[in-house]
Amino acid sequence: MTLEGVWQLLIGAALLVFPGYAAISILRPRIDFGPIEELCLALGLSIGIVPLALYVSTLVGLVLTPAWAASLLAAAALASAGRIRHRWLDWRANQTGKLPAAGLALGLIFLGSLVARLLAVKGIAYPLWTDSYHHTMIAQLIVDTGRVPSSFEPYAPIHDFTYHFGFHALVAWFHWLTGVPVPRSVVVVGQVVNALVVPTTYLMGWRLFQDRLAGLVAAFITGLISHMPALFVNWGRYTQLSGQILLPAVIVLTLETLERQEPDTRLGILAGLSLAGLFLVHNRITLFFLVFAGLYTLARFPSSSNSISRKALLVGVGCIALTALVVDGPWIWRFFSGFGGVVVRQLVSGYQPQAFGGYFDWQLVQFVDHGARLGLWIFAGLGVVWGLIRRNRSVWLIFLWTLCLFAAANVNLIGIRPVFSTYIVIIWVYLPVALCIGFLSGRVYHLARARTGIRMVKYPVMELIAVVGLTLAGIAQVRYIAGLTEPQNGFVREADLEAMHWVRQNIPEDALFSIKAFFWTPTGAHGLDAGYWLPLLTGRETIIPPETYPSDGSAQYVSTVNKRIRALNDLTKTGGLWRVMQEYRITHIYMGNRPTDFDPEFFLEDPEHFELLYAKDDVWIFKVVG
């Protein structure tokens, strides 16, 4: 690795450690975590604290710059220094300088996961598939303005912005601090966040089952065994992934708050801040949390031993909710004036299949392809059965939580518009699967220890063998995880970048390009090759705005865009297509290096209406004559 690469990793580490640690240091909640667990909590929290910093700076009128970004990160590091030093000295005193086996194992798992994910994107300068385009655009808007975007202009004629922006804030911060181009920053930050599944899964498993082994096994599965969430790289769905990585930290803080015998306001505020950050990172994953919190509170309240503990529970719930609502209040208002309002109106009007097509459909094979491998499902099932029989509260909670989410995703069967699809739950389900396997592993180990009387901590050689074995298994899995990337999902390729340079030099700025379009729902389309990126990379407009246009675009604008795309897609004769292009003032056509069913021969056969301007390395650009 080059010195530049080492510097970028150090900056990335600082960005994902210090903001979360600063929040813990400033609020100083009474949490009885070891240094390893506290570090895991800080790593998860940073995913929500960074967008909160951008959000608050926007509210107060501050325009962030690279200098401001560096200053705020330095301030976070200073705020963290005292607590980190205290934890280090405490660890040295209690551990006599010996690194605990659990800490060493977790570090090895995380390192292997991070290396695998970075190897997976070696040489990939632009993130893959369709979601990556609007994620890169939003990050670029933050970089351009130093604020939370108020619209998609100048890259798209969409005058509102109510999309979540947490992941994009991380990307912008990384770009400001390192100078790495925004598209590559999306790739790098996305993969580093992906690797953080290891510490946050460990944290949740440790907290739910009060067992480090359960947390380690769950972390090992999500980091190096399961193909999920590593597969997220192929879809560019880094926003949902970021929410899923932050979610365990929010849950752990919530559990800590609600299980106190006496109210802890500072802890409740920290939990509320983490929830506020989660809403800025991903709206639907916030709903996942609310389902969990609701189930937990309903189960906890009747079992509280006395009125004092019930009061502490209610005060904790109120503190978390009030903090999140106060902090996110202006954004919640703005959200429901845009995308949130669209969803509410659809909920009121009921489920209308013609409006969503097959969006809410799912297939059983997706549970294996994009959920968890069959073997993991089997072991998770054994863990669930054991936990249910033994009446383990955490297993019951995970089981009911997962069932409720799948049920909520299928309420269209009774005429209600779901707020998220089954597929969105499927690509999250690796978390409960890993947690249940972690529980099973912990129970098996403790049962074996009880029967045999052998404890690994009494036999250092056994600890060493376990760590070495884990290391070898991890090394073997690194290649597997790194090989999950599908480069063919990339839209922007070297040939396209050369063509984009030609476009900037030779095509008028007021040009309107036709590109290949695909309707993923009846009301929303996206591009299928590098032509989709033309507005961001060349400043030229295309017939398709970013994929979020059905949410933030006006009803008239969405209707106009969709009508134009359908008119172009439905024609099979060049003469008719030329007339439609004239009607919509389309001036050029772009066909990217990524293969689609756009055939250049179709246009070459009619030079009277379509003039070939550029043809190189399977990239074609035509001018619409007249």
HELIX and SHEET records of a PDB file:
HELIX    1   1 LEU A    3  LEU A   27  1                                  25    
HELIX    2   2 PRO A   35  LEU A   59  1                                  25    
HELIX    3   3 PRO A   66  GLN A   95  1                                  30    
HELIX    4   4 ALA A  101  ALA A  120  1                                  20    
HELIX    5   5 ASP A  131  THR A  145  1                                  15    
HELIX    6   6 GLY A  166  THR A  178  1                                  13    
HELIX    7   7 VAL A  182  ALA A  195  1                                  14    
HELIX    8   8 VAL A  197  PHE A  209  1                                  13    
HELIX    9   9 ARG A  212  PHE A  220  1                                   9    
HELIX   10  10 ILE A  221  ILE A  225  3                                   5    
HELIX   11  11 ALA A  230  ASN A  234  5                                   5    
HELIX   12  12 TYR A  238  LEU A  258  1                                  21    
HELIX   13  13 THR A  265  VAL A  281  1                                  17    
HELIX   14  14 ASN A  283  SER A  303  1                                  21    
HELIX   15  15 SER A  307  PHE A  336  1                                  30    
HELIX   16  16 PHE A  339  SER A  349  1                                  11    
HELIX   17  17 PRO A  353  PHE A  356  1                                   4    
HELIX   18  18 GLN A  366  ASP A  369  1                                   4    
HELIX   19  19 LEU A  374  ILE A  389  1                                  16    
HELIX   20  20 ARG A  393  ALA A  408  1                                  16    
HELIX   21  21 VAL A  411  ILE A  414  5                                   4    
HELIX   22  22 THR A  422  ILE A  426  1                                   5    
HELIX   23  23 TYR A  430  THR A  452  1                                  23    
HELIX   24  24 MET A  456  LYS A  458  5                                   3    
HELIX   25  25 PRO A  460  ALA A  482  1                                  23    
HELIX   26  26 PRO A  487  ASN A  489  5                                   3    
HELIX   27  27 GLU A  494  ASN A  506  1                                  13    
HELIX   28  28 ALA A  530  TRP A  533  5                                   4    
HELIX   29  29 LEU A  534  THR A  538  1                                   5    
HELIX   30  30 TYR A  549  ASP A  552  1                                   4    
HELIX   31  31 ALA A  555  ASN A  569  1                                  15    
HELIX   32  32 THR A  574  GLU A  583  1                                  10    
HELIX   33  33 PRO A  600  LEU A  604  1                                   5    
SHEET    1   A 5 GLU A 541  THR A 542  0                                        
SHEET    2   A 5 LEU A 512  SER A 514  1                                        
SHEET    3   A 5 HIS A 588  MET A 591  1                                        
SHEET    4   A 5 VAL A 619  VAL A 624 -1                                        
SHEET    5   A 5 PHE A 610  LYS A 616 -1                                        
SHEET    1   B 2 ALA A 517  THR A 521  0                                        
SHEET    2   B 2 GLY A 524  GLY A 527 -1                                        
END                                                                             
